[in-house]
Amino acid sequence: MSDADSRMRDIMSRATVIPVYTPGSIEEAIQVARVLARSGIEVIEVTLRNGIAMDALKAMIEVTPGIAIGAGTVVTTRQMETVAAMGAAFAVSPGTTPSLISASQHANLPYLPGIATASELMQGMQFGLSCFKFFPAAQAGGPALLSAFSGPFSDAVFCPTGGITLKTAPDYLRLKNVLCVGGSWLTTPERLAKSDWQGIEDAAKAINTLVY
């Protein structure tokens, strides 16, 4: 296990649920970071799905230095290099390629590559990785598939993401090879459109009620 892979495992262990957030503006992103931090969230994934995402990521890193804020939807080596240079705590991809893995290792950046099959998992493990995003979790086989992975791939740990809700999260979290789950239900478009910071805070605090 590399240093970066070990740090990725540590980051995953800090979270029960990693909020997956797509920023709408810099001001919104700063507010979201502060609300989630105030609610006890220690890890946040900021998706790079629009033109302001990089600037929003940088702003969130600056205003919440105690939180592990990572970049999601990293799909090019240039993005990997950029987020590493700006101080992202980790990078996440919906899938992966050898060039993305190499770029993350060159930058010594903790990396959570996306996998959905045993073959993809084996390819990642050949590069010395042990931490993976299982995506899209609900559509790819859910807890049953992850449970099946635990036998032949006992060293691998997962953050399932995609179609997971507060209600279904415990089905994943009770698995021994799942350290945390990713969820977009905290920062929903509806809450963001209304600047419903209290709703986001309440959703974040509800994570503490999960039983698994």
N, C-alpha and C positions, 0 to 999 in steps of 0.2 A: 504494500500500500504506500503510495507516494505521500509526501507532505500535503499537497493540495487535496488529495482524495481524503486524507485523514481530517483535514480542516472542513471539508464538505460534510463529512459524517458528523462532526461536532456541531456544525450549523444546523443540520437536520435535527439533531438531538435537542436543540434549544427550542424547537417548535412542536406544537401539536398540530396546528393548522397554519400554513403559510398563505397569507392573503395574496391573491394574484390580482394586481391592479393595473389597469390601462389608463394613463393620465389624460385628462382633458385639457389641462392648462398647467402652467407652472404654479400659479397661486393655489389651484385645487390640490396639486400634488403635495405642496408644503403642508396644507391643512390636513390632508389624509395621513401623511407621515406623522404629524404631531398627534392626531387623534388615536391612531393605532398604537403609537408608542405609549401614550397616556393610558391606554387600555390594557397594557401588559404584553402586547405583541413584540416579539424580539427579532422576527425575520419577516421580510417583505420581498415579494417578487414584482418588479416593475416591467411590464411587457413593452417591447420595442415595436409597437404596431402603428405608430404614426410619427409625424415629423417633429413633434415636440418631446417625444419620449426620452431622448438622450439628455436634453436640458432638464427635464423633470427629474430624471434619475439623479443627475448631479446635484440638483437643489435638495432633494430628499436626503441624500447622503450628507450634505452639509448641515442640515438642520437637526438631524437625529444621529449624532455620532455614536451613540451606544447601541444602535440597531444594525443588524446585518441586512443590508439592502442589496439585492442582487438584480441582475438584468435577465429578463425572460424573453422568449422568442428570439434568441440569438441564432441567426441562420447563416452568417458569413464570418469569415476569418477577420475581416476588417472590423466588424462589430465586436468580436471577441477582443481584439487588440484595443479598441477604443474604450470599452467598459472596464477593462483591466487597468488602463492608464488613468481613468478618472476615479478609481478607488472603489469600484463595485466589490462587494464581499464575495460574490459568486456569480456564475452564469448558468442559464438554463436554456435548453433547446427542446423543441417539440419532437425532434428526431436527432440524428447525428451523422457526421461524416468523419473519416480519418483526418481530414484537414482541420476540422473544428477541434477534435481531440488534441491534435498536435499543437494547434494555436493556444489552447488552454494550458497545455503542459509547458509550452515555451514561456508563457506569461506567469506560470506558477499560480494560476487562478483556479480556485475550486469550481468544479464543473459538474452539472447534473444533466447528462444527456438523456433524451427521450428514447424509450424503447417500448415496443408493443408485442414483441415475439421473442421466443427463446434464441433464435438465430441472431437477432439484434443484440440481445443481452450478451451472448457469447463473444460477439465482435468487440463490444465495449470492454469486456473482461480481458480480452487479449491485449488491450492497451494498459492494463493494470488498474482499471477502474472498478470500484465496488459499489458506488452510489448512483442510482438511476431514477429518472422520472418515468413513471409508468403512465403512458398517455396514448390515446384518450381512455382513461381508466374504465369508465362505465361501458363504453362501446367495445373495448378490447378484451373484455373477459372478467373485469371486476375482481372482487376478492377471491373468487374461485381460481382464477388463473394465477394470481399472486401466491396463493397457498400452494399451488402445484409447483411453482418455481422454487419454493423453499427447500425441496429435496435435493435436486441436482445442482442448485446454485446457492448453497448454504451461506456463502460469504457475501452475497449481494443484499443490499438494503434499498428500499424504495420510498419515493414520495409520489403516490398516485395523484393524478390531477386530471380533471375532465369529467364533468357530470356529477361531481360529488357535492353533497349538501350536508347541512348540519345533521340531518336525520340519518344519512347513509355513512357519514364519516366513521362512526364506531365500527362498522362492518370491516373497514380497512385497518383501523388503528389497533384492533385486537390481534392482528396477525403479527407474528414474531419478526418477520422481515420488513415490516412497515414502520418507519421511524416517525413519519408525519404525513399529512396530506396537503395538497394545494387546493384552494377554493376561491372562487370569485364571488361567492354569495355575500361577502361582507361589503364590498364596494360595488354594489349593483349600479347599473346606469340610472335606475330610478332614484336611488338615494343620492347619487352624485348630481343629478339634474336639479334636485331640490336643495342641494347643500345640506342634506340631512346628516349632520355630523353626529348628532345624538343617536340616530339609528345605526350608524356605522359603529359607534362606540359600544352600543348595546349588543350588536351582533358579535363584536370582538370579545366582549366579556362573556357572552354565552358559551364560548369555547370551553370555559372553565367548568361548565355543567356536563360536558361529555362524559359518558360512562362507557368504558370498553374493557 
